[in-house]
Amino acid sequence: MQIQENYSLKALNSFGVDVSARLFTKINMASDIDDLIQWRKQHADTPCLLLGGGSNMLFRDDFEGLVVSVS
């Protein structure tokens, strides 16, 4: 699991709102889920958002946590 900083979410929401996530990662395989669980244990105070296709998300501001793309 690779975490990127200040990642644009514009392409990941159907409204095309130009906002960023402070942290971002993609879940590509089952082992990434285990990595995410371990990361969450070490960063329990960091907000975490699981994002599917983005069609039901309306971002108004940057997300000050970890966005996990599972699509």
C-alpha positions, -999 to +999 in steps of 0.1 A: +000+000+000+015+033-011+002+065+005+004+097-014+002+133+000-020+162-012-038+140-038-064+157-060-099+141-057-113+159-087-113+128-110-128+107-082-161+125-076-188+128-102-193+166-095-156+172-104-150+193-074-114+203-072-104+193-037-075+173-022-070+146+003-041+152+027-034+114+023-045+090-004-041+053-012-057+027-034-067-008-024-056-031-053-053-065-037-062-083-005-028-077+012-035-039+009-065-044+033-041-059+059-017-030+054-046-005+058-056-022+091-021-019+104-018+017+093-051+026+110-039+010+143-008+033+142-028+064+131-061+060+149-066+097+153-064+103+115-098+105+098-103+078+071-128+078+042-134+047+020-143+060-014-160+038-041-170+052-074-175+087-060-210+092-075-226+097-041-199+121-027-201+159-027-168+174-015-169+210-004-135+212+012-102+193+013-102+161+033-078+163+062-072+126+065-067+094+045-089+087+015-089+051+004-101+043-031-116+009-033-131+010-068 
